[in-house]
Amino acid sequence: MVFMKRSDVRKLDLSDFEIGYLEDFKSGKRTHELLHAMIKGVLKVPVILLTDRPFTAWETVLLKSKLVLAAGGMIKNNEGKYLFIHRRGWWDLPKGKLDKGESFKQAAIREVKEEVGIDAKIVSKLPDTYHVYMENNKLILKHTAWFKMKSEQMKIILQTEEDIVDGKWISPKRFNSIRGRAYPNLHSLMDEVE
């Protein structure tokens, strides 16, 4: 489940993207209904909730949610390609939860090292993303801080215990080949580096 501004959705090419619901965000109750349907397996396709007032929508969701802070990176190699990982049926970027006392930057560097075995340096900040999911019957709101990173390393060592089954260096010219199978909240990050 992803919350997006209408203006951001208009920029997406949805022709290759299987969406179960693309609807206006109306209430936290409706969000919970959709999430429970996803958890129970009744709803097996992605949901995009649209809102022109994302902060108001987030506040509504936050009232009944646990906030999880995470950080990750878009890693660029010397050939100008970016590293994507494949987990749970989707293309993703290396990321993970902050440890206690850790900054977003520290967590991004650590998570990249843990998930793909690459030492990377932060180059610049990318836009943050937010998404919601269910865990132990509780609504979780994940705030992920993203960073553009660079590394001279090419060899990927996948952290399989995190359900990572593949990793690929992809040129920005080839981003469209995975867009329909990448989490929608990553599309704005791909646009940022293209």
SVG drawing of the C-alpha trace seen along z (x, -y; Angstrom):
<svg xmlns="http://www.w3.org/2000/svg" viewBox="-13 -19 49 36">
<polyline fill="none" stroke="black" stroke-width="0.4" points="0.0,0.0 1.3,-3.4 0.1,-6.9 0.8,-9.2 -0.1,-12.7 -2.4,-12.8 0.2,-14.8 2.9,-12.1 0.5,-9.3 -0.1,-11.2 3.6,-10.9 3.6,-7.1 3.1,-4.8 0.6,-2.4 0.2,-0.2 2.6,2.4 1.6,2.1 -1.1,4.3 -3.1,2.2 -6.0,3.5 -7.2,0.2 -6.4,-3.4 -8.7,-5.5 -8.9,-8.6 -7.8,-8.5 -10.9,-9.2 -10.3,-7.8 -8.0,-5.8 -10.9,-3.3 -10.8,-2.6 -7.0,-2.3 -7.4,0.4 -10.0,2.2 -7.8,2.4 -4.7,3.5 -6.7,6.2 -7.9,7.5 -4.3,7.6 -3.1,9.4 -5.9,12.0 -5.0,12.6 -8.4,11.4 -6.7,8.4 -3.5,9.6 -2.6,6.6 -1.0,3.2 -3.1,0.4 -2.4,-3.3 -4.3,-5.8 -4.4,-9.3 -4.3,-12.5 -3.5,-16.1 -2.9,-16.6 -0.4,-13.9 0.5,-15.3 -3.1,-15.4 -3.5,-11.8 -0.4,-10.7 -1.6,-12.3 -4.8,-10.4 -2.9,-7.1 -0.4,-7.9 -3.0,-8.2 -3.5,-4.4 0.0,-3.4 3.4,-2.6 6.1,-4.7 9.2,-2.8 12.2,-4.8 14.4,-3.3 17.1,-4.4 18.5,-3.2 20.4,-4.1 20.5,-4.2 24.0,-3.1 25.8,-4.2 28.8,-2.3 31.6,-3.6 29.7,-2.6 26.7,-4.9 24.5,-2.0 22.4,-1.7 21.9,1.4 18.4,2.9 17.5,5.9 14.7,8.4 12.7,9.5 9.2,10.7 8.4,10.5 9.4,6.8 12.4,4.8 13.6,2.7 16.6,0.8 18.8,1.8 17.2,0.3 16.4,1.1 15.4,0.0 17.5,-2.4 19.2,-0.9 18.8,-2.8 20.8,-6.0 21.7,-5.7 21.3,-8.5 19.6,-8.1 23.0,-8.4 24.6,-5.8 21.7,-3.4 21.8,-3.8 25.5,-3.0 25.1,0.0 22.0,1.4 23.7,1.3 26.7,3.1 24.5,5.7 22.0,6.3 24.4,6.3 27.9,6.4 28.9,3.1 30.8,0.2 29.2,-2.9 29.6,-6.7 26.7,-9.1 26.7,-11.7 23.4,-13.5 20.0,-13.3 17.0,-11.9 13.3,-12.4 12.0,-10.5 9.2,-7.9 6.4,-6.6 4.4,-3.5 2.1,-1.5 1.8,2.3 0.5,4.6 2.6,6.5 1.2,8.6 -2.3,7.1 -0.9,3.6 -0.7,0.8 2.9,-0.2 3.9,-3.5 7.5,-3.3 9.3,-6.5 12.4,-5.8 15.2,-8.4 16.9,-7.8 20.4,-8.8 22.2,-8.8 25.4,-6.8 28.4,-5.7 30.7,-2.7 33.6,-1.3 32.6,2.2 30.7,4.3 30.4,7.6 27.1,8.1 26.7,10.4 23.0,10.8 21.6,11.1 19.3,14.0 17.9,14.1 16.2,10.8 14.4,12.6 16.8,11.0 17.0,13.3 18.6,11.2 20.6,8.1 21.2,6.2 23.1,3.1 20.7,1.2 21.4,-1.8 18.9,-4.7 18.1,-4.2 16.8,-0.7 14.7,-1.8 11.5,-1.4 12.3,2.4 11.6,2.8 9.2,-0.1 6.1,2.0 7.7,4.5 9.3,2.0 7.5,0.6 5.6,-2.5 7.2,-4.7 10.6,-4.1 9.5,-5.6 10.1,-9.2 13.7,-8.1 14.3,-6.7 13.0,-9.9 15.4,-11.9 18.5,-10.2 17.5,-9.6"/>
</svg>
